[in-house]
């Protein structure tokens, strides 16, 4: 194995001070990944996962989540090491099971996965967070829109950019507050383990976490609603313990549109052709669902009955 494929000597020494039985590191970095990742082995067993973020901000966010938000919550791998002199690097315990996007699940098991995700999000979003230095969401979301629409110029069709701007020009519903959010919750960041007591669901990768609107954690799970059973949306809200109100449905559509736009722009910048197609589909679907003059809860995910139409 070439030296370039291994963690640095200093990082390996830090890992092996915690796990002295390590025999191998196998690089698992995915295309366009924003971190380098290695599985850490003791003989023929994977015992941990080592991540080295490419961007300091992502490392800072993940460290903050593990230090201030996740202690006391179940449903995540344990953080084994976060060396202060290697601030981009984190070592996590290996958890058994399969990635949810690769697991073969029955319909009943899929519903249970989404119910557990709802319970996890409810617990995460209930953690107290200091937002003193954060803009209120009614200011921050339009600013976020303006930043992405400016970057989209020359990449995304002008009429689509204008449509997103019109979305965020409309007033946001009152009462939006920031809570601790994962912000990259999708099935490839979820592990599912079958045990004698039933399914165990764990959430991975908090590199994009920050205090945000709670609906931000629904966006990527339901970015293309036509590909997801409407029952899964209801199961997640059941696990969460709330209904999606009419005003919240409208916000979710806006967030999906902004996510589609951002995916399109990011993919263009990084030469990701699949991401370009995905971003366009997400954006166009969200624009099709945008009906603020007669909004129903179902508009948020494109399925009849997905929302209650009542304020939560």
C-alpha positions, 0 to 999 in steps of 0.5 A: 500500500502506498504511503499516500493511501495511509493516514499520516504517521502522526495520526496513526500513532494517535489512533494506536495509542487508543487501539494498540491492536491495530493491524491495518488501515483501508481507505474508504473515501468516496468520490467527491467526499469532503473527508478522507475515511479509513476503516481501522482493522485488528486482524480480520475485524473492523474496529473503528473508522477514521475520518480526516476532514478536508475542510476545517469548518466541517471538522469543527462542526462534527467535534461540536456536535459530539461534545455538546449535543450528542452526549446523553443521546443514543443512536450514534457511534461513540467518538473514540478520539479527537486529537487537539493537535490534529483538529481535522481528524476524528476516530469513531467506533465501528457499529454493526449493521448495514447502511440503510440505503443498502439494506434489504428491509421489509415494508414494516422494517422501513417504517420502523427505521423512519420512526426511530429516525423521528425519535432521534431527531426529536431528542436531538432537536430538544438539546438546548443550544446557544443561538445568541450569535446567530441571525434569526431564521427569518433573516438567515434563510433569505440571506442563504437564498441570496448567496446560492442564487448569486453562485447559481448565475451562469450555471442554473437556468435564469427562470429557475433562479428567479423562481427560487428568489420569489419563494424566499421573497414571501414572508416566512411563518412566525415562530421559526427557531434554531435547534441542533440539526444534523443537516445531512440526514439521508439513508447512506448516513444511517446504519441499521442493525438487526438484533434479537430485540429488533432493529437498532438505528444509528446516525452517522456523520455530523460534519454539516451540523449546525443550529438550524430550522428543524425541517432542515433534517427532513429535506434530504430524506424526502428530497425526491418525494415520488421515490419515497413511500408516503407512509415513511413520512408519516412514520417519521413524524409519528416517531418525532411526536408532532404533525407538520403544520401548513406553515411548516409545509411551506417552509419545507418546500422552500428548503427543498428548493434551496437544497436542489439549487445548492446541489446543482451549483456544488455539483457543477463546481466539482464536476459531479454529473450525477449531482447535476441531474439530481439537483435539477430534479430536486429543484424542479420538483420543489417548484412544482410543489410550491403553491403558497396561495392554497398550500396544503400539508401534502404539498410539502412532500408531494403525497396526499395525506403527508401533512395534517394541514394543522399548525403543530 
